[in-house]
């Protein structure tokens, strides 16, 4: 996509994702309040005012080639993005009071802390997969509180759907020893010690910070 006729919340958020910015970083880049960026996530059809249209134009025009390529993919309409992706994952952000549930995954010779997640089969319900995979991986029963949004994951390229979930019952144990090496509850205040802030989908941070 070389020209954006009219920016919307959806395309603005796609540009943010292409830069891999947090809400705060993207707000600073545009010289707006972080709440403005948060509103774009909440209302993808929102059309920013004229001066913000110009700021988004300038930011896109000054972006590097890699950012432009990512934006071209991320800014596709949702139906096209879903059709283009052979893989879809549902990710559960399970909260228990001031803690959030993480799993430590094996992969390519390294270990990374992530939120519980599972592949969604064609025709499957992502929210159900998020709950089922959480139990299958960690032994934790949870309930979806809200859908936090979807995006093409900037690293894996798969369509990722995020769900904020409430803890119901169970002890956190590693139920999938082939894929994971550990499962633990992490204080939300210390989440960035396990996953860098710039690697976390911004609506996740907003949802967690709003509850503690």
N, CA, C and O of each residue as an XYZ file, in Angstrom:
848
protein
N       0.860     -1.195      0.000
C       0.000      0.000      0.000
C       0.889      1.234      0.000
O       1.637      1.456      0.952
N       0.816      2.051     -1.070
C       1.671      3.225     -1.185
C       0.998      4.492     -0.696
O       1.677      5.416     -0.247
N      -0.337      4.555     -0.776
C      -1.069      5.758     -0.402
C      -2.259      5.359      0.457
O      -2.974      4.411      0.132
N      -2.475      6.081      1.556
C      -3.650      5.888      2.397
C      -4.570      7.067      2.158
O      -4.240      8.197      2.518
N      -5.725      6.815      1.551
C      -6.654      7.920      1.260
C      -7.162      8.566      2.545
O      -7.123      9.787      2.698
N      -7.641      7.727      3.467
C      -8.145      8.225      4.746
C      -7.715      7.265      5.838
O      -8.020      6.074      5.781
N      -7.012      7.778      6.823
C      -6.599      6.944      7.944
C      -7.788      6.658      8.847
O      -8.635      7.523      9.069
N      -7.843      5.430      9.368
C      -8.842      5.047     10.368
C      -8.103      4.496     11.576
O      -6.880      4.359     11.558
N      -8.849      4.183     12.619
C      -8.218      3.566     13.775
C      -7.501      2.281     13.392
O      -6.418      1.998     13.904
N      -8.096      1.501     12.496
C      -7.504      0.225     12.092
C      -6.178      0.426     11.377
O      -5.195     -0.240     11.698
N      -6.140      1.347     10.400
C      -4.889      1.535      9.661
C      -3.837      2.245     10.519
O      -2.641      2.003     10.358
N      -4.275      3.114     11.423
C      -3.323      3.748     12.329
C      -2.676      2.698     13.238
O      -1.471      2.741     13.486
N      -3.486      1.754     13.734
C      -2.950      0.691     14.581
C      -2.050     -0.249     13.783
O      -1.086     -0.802     14.314
N      -2.378     -0.425     12.493
C      -1.513     -1.242     11.634
C      -0.150     -0.575     11.483
O       0.876     -1.256     11.474
N      -0.133      0.752     11.364
C       1.140      1.472     11.273
C       1.904      1.349     12.586
O       3.122      1.170     12.580
N       1.203      1.444     13.705
C       1.837      1.257     15.009
C       2.481     -0.120     15.098
O       3.624     -0.249     15.539
N       1.745     -1.152     14.677
C       2.277     -2.516     14.719
C       3.471     -2.666     13.786
O       4.423     -3.384     14.094
N       3.416     -1.983     12.642
C       4.534     -2.057     11.690
C       5.802     -1.469     12.304
O       6.902     -1.960     12.053
N       5.649     -0.423     13.105
C       6.799      0.154     13.814
C       7.176     -0.664     15.046
O       8.266     -0.510     15.598
N       6.241     -1.553     15.478
C       6.418     -2.332     16.701
C       6.517     -1.420     17.913
O       7.324     -1.641     18.815
N       5.679     -0.392     17.914
C       5.647      0.583     18.999
C       4.630      0.189     20.060
O       3.609     -0.422     19.747
N       4.904      0.533     21.301
C       3.880      0.516     22.334
C       2.943      1.704     22.090
O       3.235      2.565     21.260
N       1.835      1.750     22.805
C       0.942      2.902     22.678
C       1.670      4.195     23.011
O       1.504      5.207     22.330
N       2.479      4.150     24.066
C       3.189      5.359     24.490
C       4.212      5.804     23.442
O       4.337      6.993     23.150
N       4.944      4.833     22.880
C       5.961      5.165     21.886
C       5.327      5.717     20.612
O       5.847      6.657     20.011
N       4.206      5.131     20.205
C       3.544      5.596     18.983
C       2.937      6.977     19.216
O       2.956      7.825     18.324
N       2.401      7.200     20.411
C       1.857      8.518     20.741
C       2.948      9.578     20.691
O       2.732     10.678     20.183
N       4.129      9.239     21.223
C       5.263     10.172     21.177
C       5.680     10.438     19.745
O       5.994     11.574     19.388
N       5.685      9.401     18.921
C       6.073      9.552     17.514
C       5.132     10.522     16.790
O       5.558     11.280     15.919
N       3.850     10.486     17.162
C       2.858     11.337     16.497
C       2.602     12.645     17.242
O       1.911     13.532     16.741
N       3.174     12.754     18.459
C       2.947     13.920     19.313
C       1.474     14.040     19.693
O       0.863     15.102     19.575
N       0.919     12.908     20.156
C      -0.462     12.891     20.647
C      -0.467     12.213     22.013
O       0.556     11.694     22.459
N      -1.618     12.219     22.672
C      -1.745     11.557     23.968
C      -1.890     10.050     23.770
O      -2.503      9.620     22.792
N      -1.338      9.233     24.681
C      -1.499      7.781     24.575
C      -2.956      7.354     24.503
O      -3.276      6.342     23.879
N      -3.849      8.121     25.140
C      -5.270      7.776     25.111
C      -5.818      7.828     23.694
O      -6.727      7.071     23.353
N      -5.273      8.719     22.859
C      -5.706      8.798     21.462
C      -5.423      7.487     20.750
O      -6.270      6.977     20.017
N      -4.230      6.940     20.965
C      -3.865      5.667     20.348
C      -4.745      4.546     20.903
O      -5.196      3.677     20.158
N      -4.983      4.573     22.205
C      -5.843      3.553     22.816
C      -7.241      3.586     22.215
O      -7.859      2.539     22.021
N      -7.743      4.780     21.919
C      -9.074      4.897     21.316
C      -9.118      4.284     19.924
O     -10.150      3.755     19.510
N      -8.002      4.351     19.196
C      -7.963      3.717     17.864
C      -8.079      2.210     17.979
O      -8.701      1.560     17.138
N      -7.470      1.646     19.041
C      -7.587      0.198     19.246
C      -9.033     -0.178     19.595
O      -9.533     -1.219     19.169
N      -9.687      0.674     20.367
C     -11.057      0.380     20.790
C     -12.059      0.562     19.654
O     -13.062     -0.149     19.595
N     -11.800      1.496     18.762
C     -12.739      1.792     17.672
C     -11.985      1.831     16.340
O     -11.565      2.903     15.903
N     -11.808      0.675     15.693
C     -11.039      0.614     14.445
C     -11.621      1.460     13.318
O     -10.893      1.826     12.395
N     -12.908      1.780     13.367
C     -13.530      2.560     12.300
C     -13.447      4.065     12.545
O     -13.879      4.856     11.707
N     -12.896      4.458     13.684
C     -12.755      5.884     14.002
C     -11.851      6.578     12.987
O     -10.782      6.065     12.657
N     -12.273      7.739     12.493
C     -11.470      8.510     11.536
C     -10.807      9.658     12.291
O     -11.500     10.558     12.764
N      -9.474      9.647     12.415
C      -8.778     10.725     13.129
C      -9.028     12.080     12.468
O      -9.324     12.166     11.276
N      -8.902     13.121     13.263
C      -9.133     14.469     12.752
C      -8.046     14.848     11.731
O      -7.039     14.153     11.595
N      -8.267     15.957     11.021
C      -7.432     16.335      9.879
C      -5.959     16.445     10.224
O      -5.115     15.954      9.473
N      -5.626     17.083     11.352
C      -4.212     17.255     11.695
C      -3.535     15.923     11.993
O      -2.339     15.765     11.750
N      -4.305     14.950     12.525
C      -3.740     13.636     12.771
C      -3.588     12.849     11.473
O      -2.673     12.037     11.339
N      -4.482     13.090     10.520
C      -4.328     12.473      9.193
C      -2.978     12.878      8.610
O      -2.245     12.049      8.071
N      -2.662     14.174      8.726
C      -1.402     14.683      8.182
C      -0.204     14.097      8.939
O       0.813     13.756      8.334
N      -0.332     13.983     10.264
C       0.761     13.427     11.058
C       1.007     11.960     10.705
O       2.154     11.518     10.644
N      -0.048     11.220     10.476
C       0.084      9.816     10.085
C       0.697      9.701      8.694
O       1.527      8.826      8.448
N       0.287     10.588      7.783
C       0.891     10.613      6.440
C       2.405     10.809      6.537
O       3.182     10.080      5.919
N       2.802     11.802      7.321
C       4.225     12.122      7.448
C       5.002     10.974      8.082
O       6.106     10.645      7.649
N       4.416     10.367      9.112
C       5.082      9.256      9.791
C       5.273      8.084      8.848
O       6.331      7.454      8.840
N       4.256      7.789      8.055
C       4.363      6.689      7.093
C       5.395      7.000      6.015
O       6.197      6.141      5.650
N       5.372      8.227      5.508
C       6.297      8.612      4.434
C       7.751      8.554      4.895
O       8.644      8.304      4.084
N       7.999      8.779      6.180
C       9.364      8.771      6.710
C       9.812      7.385      7.161
O      10.968      7.192      7.537
N       8.892      6.418      7.123
C       9.206      5.067      7.598
C      10.168      4.364      6.650
O      10.214      4.664      5.457
N      10.930      3.433      7.189
C      11.846      2.650      6.369
C      11.100      1.604      5.557
O       9.897      1.407      5.728
N      11.822      0.942      4.678
C      11.216     -0.026      3.777
C      10.621     -1.209      4.529
O       9.549     -1.696      4.169
N      11.307     -1.676      5.573
C      10.800     -2.816      6.339
C       9.466     -2.470      7.004
O       8.546     -3.288      7.024
N       9.367     -1.263      7.542
C       8.119     -0.826      8.174
C       7.014     -0.737      7.124
O       5.881     -1.142      7.381
N       7.332     -0.219      5.965
C       6.335     -0.098      4.894
C       5.824     -1.472      4.457
O       4.633     -1.651      4.203
N       6.739     -2.433      4.376
C       6.319     -3.778      3.972
C       5.401     -4.394      5.017
O       4.373     -4.981      4.680
N       5.771     -4.259      6.284
C       4.910     -4.793      7.348
C       3.559     -4.107      7.342
O       2.527     -4.753      7.516
N       3.565     -2.786      7.139
C       2.301     -2.059      7.112
C       1.429     -2.546      5.955
O       0.216     -2.687      6.110
N       2.040     -2.802      4.798
C       1.275     -3.280      3.660
C       0.531     -4.565      3.962
O      -0.580     -4.775      3.476
N       1.148     -5.434      4.771
C       0.507     -6.686      5.152
C      -0.509     -6.470      6.263
O      -1.630     -6.974      6.197
N      -0.114     -5.721      7.277
C      -0.976     -5.527      8.440
C      -2.210     -4.688      8.154
O      -3.218     -4.811      8.850
N      -2.142     -3.833      7.131
C      -3.259     -2.929      6.852
C      -4.312     -3.548      5.933
O      -5.302     -2.897      5.598
N      -4.105     -4.793      5.529
C      -5.139     -5.450      4.730
C      -6.427     -5.560      5.535
O      -6.368     -5.675      6.759
N      -7.590     -5.529      4.887
C      -8.846     -5.744      5.613
C      -8.814     -7.071      6.349
O      -8.186     -8.017      5.873
N      -9.474     -7.167      7.499
C      -9.428     -8.402      8.295
C      -9.754     -9.664      7.507
O      -9.095    -10.689      7.681
N     -10.777     -9.598      6.632
C     -11.158    -10.791      5.877
C     -10.009    -11.264      4.995
O      -9.774    -12.465      4.871
N      -9.292    -10.321      4.381
C      -8.159    -10.691      3.531
C      -7.028    -11.262      4.362
O      -6.366    -12.208      3.938
N      -6.794    -10.696      5.551
C      -5.722    -11.188      6.394
C      -6.002    -12.607      6.843
O      -5.105    -13.450      6.864
N      -7.266    -12.873      7.208
C      -7.621    -14.215      7.661
C      -7.464    -15.214      6.521
O      -6.939    -16.310      6.717
N      -7.919    -14.834      5.337
C      -7.830    -15.718      4.195
C      -6.375    -15.988      3.829
O      -6.037    -17.086      3.386
N      -5.522    -14.996      4.011
C      -4.123    -15.127      3.622
C      -3.332    -16.000      4.580
O      -2.266    -16.501      4.222
N      -3.831    -16.186      5.776
C      -3.084    -16.929      6.775
C      -3.549    -18.370      6.878
O      -4.736    -18.638      7.063
N      -2.601    -19.302      6.758
C      -2.937    -20.709      6.920
C      -3.040    -21.059      8.394
O      -3.682    -22.047      8.753
N      -2.411    -20.256      9.259
C      -2.365    -20.551     10.679
C      -3.006    -19.437     11.496
O      -2.870    -18.252     11.189
N      -3.710    -19.854     12.543
C      -4.319    -18.888     13.460
C      -4.135    -19.409     14.874
O      -4.310    -20.600     15.128
N      -3.786    -18.533     15.782
C      -3.601    -18.941     17.172
C      -4.493    -18.108     18.076
O      -4.796    -16.951     17.788
N      -4.909    -18.727     19.182
C      -5.664    -18.030     20.224
C      -4.760    -17.944     21.438
O      -4.192    -18.950     21.862
N      -4.621    -16.759     21.999
C      -3.696    -16.506     23.105
C      -4.485    -16.068     24.334
O      -5.312    -15.158     24.270
N      -4.211    -16.739     25.459
C      -4.939    -16.456     26.701
C      -4.063    -15.660     27.661
O      -2.970    -16.094     28.024
N      -4.546    -14.508     28.063
C      -3.871    -13.688     29.073
C      -4.664    -13.897     30.364
O      -5.630    -13.187     30.642
N      -4.235    -14.877     31.136
C      -4.994    -15.305     32.312
C      -4.522    -14.540     33.547
O      -3.342    -14.564     33.897
N      -5.455    -13.869     34.191
C      -5.130    -13.050     35.354
C      -5.716    -13.654     36.621
O      -6.866    -14.092     36.647
N      -4.905    -13.668     37.665
C      -5.352    -14.065     39.004
C      -4.917    -12.979     39.968
O      -3.773    -12.964     40.423
N      -5.822    -12.079     40.277
C      -5.462    -10.948     41.124
C      -4.423    -10.080     40.448
O      -4.661     -9.545     39.365
N      -3.264     -9.938     41.087
C      -2.195     -9.094     40.543
C      -1.168     -9.905     39.763
O      -0.088     -9.405     39.449
N      -1.505    -11.171     39.447
C      -0.585    -12.042     38.720
C      -1.147    -12.428     37.353
O      -2.357    -12.396     37.129
N      -0.238    -12.793     36.444
C      -0.624    -13.259     35.116
C       0.125    -14.557     34.836
O       1.258    -14.738     35.284
N      -0.511    -15.454     34.096
C       0.025    -16.794     33.853
C       0.939    -16.822     32.628
O       0.570    -16.323     31.565
N       2.138    -17.407     32.776
C       3.074    -17.534     31.665
C       3.577    -18.964     31.550
O       3.613    -19.705     32.533
N       3.969    -19.343     30.330
C       4.625    -20.625     30.093
C       5.985    -20.341     29.467
O       6.151    -19.363     28.738
N       6.948    -21.199     29.755
C       8.281    -21.056     29.177
C       8.426    -22.097     28.071
O       8.456    -23.299     28.337
N       8.516    -21.620     26.821
C       8.513    -22.517     25.669
C       9.920    -22.804     25.166
O      10.826    -21.976     25.260
N      10.067    -24.025     24.621
C      11.282    -24.389     23.906
C      11.138    -23.898     22.470
O      10.021    -23.789     21.964
N      12.238    -23.605     21.819
C      12.154    -23.248     20.412
C      13.470    -22.766     19.850
O      14.072    -21.827     20.369
N      13.920    -23.419     18.774
C      15.142    -23.011     18.056
C      16.336    -22.824     18.991
O      17.110    -21.877     18.848
N      16.471    -23.737     19.946
C      17.624    -23.686     20.824
C      17.548    -22.649     21.917
O      18.526    -22.438     22.635
N      16.403    -21.991     22.064
C      16.257    -20.968     23.098
C      14.962    -21.173     23.856
O      14.088    -21.926     23.427
N      14.847    -20.493     24.990
C      13.641    -20.547     25.806
C      13.034    -19.157     25.861
O      13.750    -18.169     26.022
N      11.723    -19.076     25.729
C      11.046    -17.781     25.805
C       9.792    -17.911     26.657
O       9.089    -18.920     26.609
N       9.529    -16.874     27.433
C       8.293    -16.819     28.222
C       7.185    -16.242     27.361
O       7.371    -15.229     26.686
N       6.030    -16.895     27.389
C       4.896    -16.481     26.576
C       3.600    -16.723     27.337
O       3.587    -17.378     28.379
N       2.518    -16.185     26.801
C       1.196    -16.487     27.329
C       0.731    -17.825     26.740
O       1.119    -18.162     25.622
N      -0.085    -18.587     27.461
C      -0.600    -19.841     26.904
C      -1.320    -19.585     25.575
O      -2.021    -18.585     25.420
N      -1.138    -20.498     24.627
C      -1.728    -20.305     23.297
C      -1.914    -21.640     22.614
O      -1.278    -22.633     22.965
N      -2.799    -21.645     21.630
C      -3.027    -22.865     20.871
C      -3.505    -22.561     19.465
O      -4.067    -21.497     19.206
N      -3.278    -23.502     18.557
C      -3.704    -23.343     17.170
C      -5.216    -23.488     17.068
O      -5.824    -24.307     17.757
N      -5.809    -22.684     16.201
C      -7.253    -22.730     15.949
C      -7.486    -23.444     14.622
O      -7.007    -22.999     13.579
N      -8.208    -24.532     14.665
C      -8.511    -25.268     13.446
C      -9.577    -24.525     12.644
O     -10.354    -23.765     13.221
N      -9.630    -24.728     11.322
C     -10.661    -24.070     10.505
C     -12.056    -24.315     11.074
O     -12.445    -25.453     11.337
N     -12.794    -23.234     11.257
C     -14.136    -23.338     11.814
C     -14.181    -23.360     13.326
O     -15.263    -23.336     13.912
N     -13.011    -23.405     13.978
C     -12.969    -23.435     15.430
C     -13.217    -22.065     16.036
O     -13.070    -21.042     15.367
N     -13.595    -22.051     17.307
C     -13.846    -20.803     18.033
C     -12.589    -20.428     18.811
O     -12.210    -21.153     19.731
N     -11.926    -19.312     18.469
C     -10.673    -18.939     19.147
C     -10.808    -18.825     20.655
O      -9.912    -19.238     21.390
N     -11.933    -18.262     21.130
C     -12.079    -18.087     22.573
C     -12.125    -19.435     23.295
O     -11.615    -19.565     24.408
N     -12.735    -20.433     22.662
C     -12.782    -21.774     23.253
C     -11.396    -22.400     23.257
O     -11.006    -23.056     24.223
N     -10.649    -22.195     22.167
C      -9.288    -22.725     22.090
C      -8.406    -22.108     23.172
O      -7.595    -22.802     23.784
N      -8.561    -20.811     23.409
C      -7.760    -20.138     24.440
C      -7.973    -20.793     25.801
O      -7.016    -21.032     26.537
N      -9.224    -21.080     26.132
C      -9.546    -21.702     27.422
C      -9.036    -23.146     27.472
O      -8.427    -23.562     28.457
N      -9.292    -23.903     26.399
C      -8.908    -25.318     26.368
C      -7.391    -25.496     26.407
O      -6.878    -26.350     27.130
N      -6.683    -24.689     25.631
C      -5.229    -24.822     25.585
C      -4.586    -24.393     26.897
O      -3.573    -24.961     27.305
N      -5.159    -23.402     27.555
C      -4.636    -23.001     28.864
C      -4.699    -24.173     29.834
O      -3.733    -24.448     30.545
N      -5.835    -24.862     29.862
C      -5.968    -26.008     30.758
C      -5.036    -27.132     30.327
O      -4.403    -27.779     31.162
N      -4.955    -27.361     29.011
C      -4.114    -28.433     28.520
C      -2.637    -28.207     28.783
O      -1.894    -29.161     29.015
N      -2.204    -26.950     28.750
C      -0.787    -26.628     28.964
C      -0.419    -26.473     30.432
O       0.678    -26.842     30.849
N      -1.349    -25.921     31.214
C      -0.988    -25.502     32.571
C      -1.825    -26.108     33.693
O      -1.463    -25.979     34.862
N      -2.945    -26.773     33.361
C      -3.824    -27.280     34.396
C      -4.736    -26.239     35.001
O      -5.464    -26.522     35.953
N      -4.703    -25.031     34.454
C      -5.510    -23.926     34.987
C      -6.831    -23.815     34.231
O      -6.859    -23.819     33.000
N      -7.915    -23.715     34.981
C      -9.228    -23.442     34.393
C      -9.433    -21.929     34.389
O      -9.172    -21.259     35.388
N      -9.902    -21.395     33.260
C     -10.122    -19.952     33.169
C     -11.383    -19.659     32.371
O     -11.965    -20.546     31.746
N     -11.788    -18.411     32.406
C     -12.986    -17.949     31.701
C     -12.649    -16.664     30.972
O     -12.039    -15.762     31.547
N     -13.044    -16.573     29.700
C     -12.753    -15.373     28.913
C     -13.532    -14.188     29.461
O     -14.751    -14.242     29.621
N     -12.798    -13.115     29.744
C     -13.413    -11.869     30.188
C     -13.717    -10.963     28.999
O     -14.812    -10.410     28.897
N     -12.737    -10.813     28.093
C     -12.931     -9.954     26.927
C     -11.928    -10.292     25.835
O     -10.840    -10.806     26.093
N     -12.330     -9.989     24.614
C     -11.433    -10.128     23.464
C     -10.623     -8.839     23.370
O     -11.189     -7.748     23.302
N      -9.297     -8.968     23.365
C      -8.428     -7.799     23.347
C      -8.061     -7.349     21.942
O      -7.467     -6.285     21.766
N      -8.409     -8.150     20.942
C      -8.100     -7.785     19.564
C      -7.332     -8.877     18.850
O      -6.969     -9.892     19.444
N      -7.087     -8.656     17.566
C      -6.339     -9.601     16.741
C      -5.322     -8.838     15.901
O      -5.506     -7.657     15.606
N      -4.246     -9.525     15.519
C      -3.237     -8.916     14.661
C      -2.437    -10.017     13.979
O      -2.458    -11.170     14.411
N      -1.739     -9.659     12.924
C      -0.745    -10.557     12.372
C       0.484    -10.439     13.268
O       1.049     -9.355     13.411
N       0.895    -11.547     13.869
C       2.006    -11.497     14.814
C       3.267    -11.012     14.103
O       3.628    -11.559     13.061
N       3.954     -9.985     14.648
C       5.102     -9.398     13.952
C       6.292    -10.341     13.796
O       7.155    -10.097     12.952
N       6.359    -11.404     14.584
C       7.475    -12.347     14.491
C       7.094    -13.586     13.686
O       7.810    -13.975     12.763
N       5.964    -14.207     14.037
C       5.580    -15.465     13.400
C       4.763    -15.278     12.129
O       4.751    -16.158     11.269
N       4.076    -14.138     11.998
C       3.258    -13.896     10.819
C       1.902    -14.558     10.847
O       1.131    -14.394      9.902
N       1.572    -15.312     11.904
C       0.259    -15.947     11.988
C      -0.756    -14.948     12.539
O      -0.387    -13.956     13.168
N      -2.024    -15.219     12.300
C      -3.083    -14.373     12.840
C      -3.284    -14.740     14.302
O      -3.636    -15.877     14.615
N      -3.065    -13.793     15.190
C      -3.163    -14.037     16.630
C      -4.360    -13.292     17.204
O      -4.529    -12.093     16.980
N      -5.194    -14.025     17.954
C      -6.337    -13.432     18.645
C      -6.077    -13.510     20.142
O      -5.721    -14.570     20.657
N      -6.252    -12.398     20.840
C      -5.884    -12.295     22.249
C      -7.127    -12.199     23.126
O      -8.066    -11.465     22.818
N      -7.117    -12.964     24.238
C      -8.258    -12.983     25.144
C      -7.803    -12.772     26.583
O      -6.936    -13.486     27.087
N      -8.401    -11.782     27.231
C      -8.152    -11.537     28.654
C      -9.053    -12.487     29.428
O     -10.274    -12.455     29.272
N      -8.459    -13.330     30.257
C      -9.213    -14.378     30.952
C      -9.076    -14.257     32.462
O      -8.059    -13.785     32.971
N     -10.110    -14.690     33.169
C     -10.091    -14.721     34.630
C      -9.777    -16.135     35.112
O     -10.299    -17.112     34.575
N      -8.931    -16.234     36.116
C      -8.622    -17.523     36.744
C      -9.847    -18.064     37.469
O     -10.547    -17.323     38.159
N     -10.103    -19.362     37.307
C     -11.208    -20.003     38.012
C     -10.714    -20.992     39.056
O     -11.115    -20.919     40.217
N      -9.833    -21.932     38.648
C      -9.388    -22.967     39.569
C      -8.150    -23.656     39.004
O      -7.801    -23.488     37.835
N      -7.489    -24.443     39.876
C      -6.369    -25.257     39.434
C      -5.029    -24.748     39.917
O      -4.873    -23.574     40.252
N      -4.052    -25.666     39.948
C      -2.676    -25.347     40.293
C      -1.856    -25.272     39.010
O      -2.001    -26.134     38.142
N      -1.008    -24.274     38.870
C      -0.199    -24.102     37.660
C       0.911    -25.155     37.621
O       1.846    -25.113     38.420
N       0.797    -26.091     36.692
C       1.805    -27.131     36.506
C       2.060    -27.312     35.019
O       1.184    -27.039     34.199
N       3.249    -27.767     34.671
C       3.603    -27.972     33.268
C       2.978    -29.269     32.769
O       3.452    -30.362     33.080
N       1.909    -29.132     31.993
C       1.184    -30.291     31.467
C       1.671    -30.700     30.077
O       1.276    -31.749     29.567
N       2.524    -29.882     29.464
C       3.021    -30.168     28.116
C       4.546    -30.109     28.140
O       5.145    -29.107     27.749
N       5.165    -31.196     28.603
C       6.615    -31.190     28.810
C       7.399    -31.238     27.499
O       8.599    -30.967     27.490
N       6.739    -31.578     26.398
C       7.429    -31.591     25.116
C       7.629    -30.172     24.575
O       8.648    -29.872     23.952
N       6.654    -29.314     24.821
C       6.717    -27.952     24.278
C       7.216    -26.936     25.294
O       7.874    -25.960     24.933
N       6.903    -27.165     26.565
C       7.232    -26.188     27.602
C       8.177    -26.778     28.644
O       8.232    -27.990     28.851
N       8.919    -25.878     29.294
C       9.805    -26.317     30.377
C       9.327    -25.829     31.741
O       9.789    -26.318     32.772
N       8.411    -24.875     31.752
C       7.961    -24.350     33.044
C       6.656    -23.588     32.862
O       6.324    -23.148     31.761
N       5.927    -23.441     33.959
C       4.690    -22.667     34.020
C       4.727    -21.895     35.327
O       5.098    -22.461     36.356
N       4.359    -20.634     35.323
C       4.399    -19.869     36.565
C       3.450    -18.684     36.522
O       3.071    -18.199     35.455
N       3.076    -18.231     37.718
C       2.349    -16.975     37.851
C       3.380    -15.870     38.060
O       4.297    -16.011     38.869
N       3.222    -14.782     37.332
C       4.174    -13.668     37.390
C       3.432    -12.406     37.835
O       2.355    -12.118     37.314
N       3.983    -11.654     38.782
C       3.341    -10.379     39.134
C       3.256     -9.478     37.900
O       4.234     -9.325     37.168
N       2.109     -8.898     37.681
C       1.928     -8.026     36.515
C       2.965     -6.908     36.517
O       3.448     -6.499     35.462
N       3.302     -6.422     37.697
C       4.289     -5.347     37.802
C       5.664     -5.784     37.310
O       6.485     -4.943     36.945
N       5.924     -7.096     37.297
C       7.231     -7.613     36.873
C       7.183     -8.295     35.511
O       8.142     -8.962     35.122
N       6.087     -8.138     34.786
C       5.918     -8.846     33.525
C       7.048     -8.555     32.544
O       7.473     -9.441     31.803
N       7.536     -7.309     32.536
C       8.589     -6.953     31.567
C       9.922     -7.627     31.862
O      10.832     -7.559     31.035
N      10.063     -8.268     33.005
C      11.275     -9.040     33.289
C      11.255    -10.375     32.551
O      12.294    -11.007     32.360
N      10.070    -10.793     32.142
C       9.906    -12.065     31.448
C       9.686    -11.872     29.949
O      10.208    -12.628     29.129
N       8.903    -10.846     29.605
C       8.658    -10.523     28.204
C       8.928     -9.031     28.018
O       8.306     -8.217     28.700
N       9.837     -8.646     27.117
C      10.103     -7.211     26.911
C       8.817     -6.467     26.565
O       7.984     -6.968     25.809
N       8.664     -5.278     27.119
C       7.450     -4.498     26.915
C       7.137     -4.285     25.442
O       5.976     -4.339     25.037
N       8.183     -4.041     24.630
C       7.930     -3.773     23.219
C       7.525     -5.018     22.435
O       7.199     -4.925     21.252
N       7.544     -6.184     23.087
C       7.115     -7.422     22.437
C       5.686     -7.807     22.808
O       5.135     -8.773     22.281
N       5.099     -7.046     23.712
C       3.749     -7.358     24.184
C       2.716     -6.535     23.417
O       2.867     -5.320     23.283
N       1.684     -7.178     22.921
C       0.598     -6.510     22.215
C       0.017     -5.421     23.129
O      -0.474     -5.743     24.212
N       0.058     -4.140     22.726
C      -0.314     -3.042     23.627
C      -1.636     -3.205     24.375
O      -1.681     -2.877     25.561
N      -2.729     -3.697     23.749
C      -3.973     -3.840     24.519
C      -3.847     -4.786     25.717
O      -4.614     -4.665     26.671
N      -2.894     -5.724     25.685
C      -2.677     -6.598     26.834
C      -2.224     -5.773     28.029
O      -2.766     -5.918     29.125
N      -1.237     -4.910     27.827
C      -0.726     -4.091     28.913
C      -1.812     -3.172     29.462
O      -1.927     -2.984     30.673
N      -2.594     -2.611     28.571
C      -3.660     -1.700     29.006
C      -4.688     -2.437     29.850
O      -5.143     -1.920     30.870
N      -5.054     -3.642     29.427
C      -6.064     -4.406     30.161
C      -5.550     -4.814     31.544
O      -6.275     -4.736     32.535
N      -4.296     -5.247     31.593
C      -3.734     -5.670     32.881
C      -3.507     -4.485     33.811
O      -3.812     -4.565     35.001
N      -2.981     -3.400     33.288
C      -2.703     -2.232     34.124
C      -3.976     -1.596     34.652
O      -3.956     -0.950     35.700
N      -5.075     -1.768     33.946
C      -6.353     -1.178     34.379
C      -6.958     -1.921     35.571
O      -7.893     -1.428     36.203
N      -6.422     -3.113     35.879
C      -7.026     -3.930     36.935
C      -6.165     -4.030     38.182
O      -6.580     -4.636     39.170
N      -4.959     -3.440     38.155
C      -4.094     -3.535     39.333
C      -3.688     -2.136     39.813
O      -2.959     -2.009     40.797
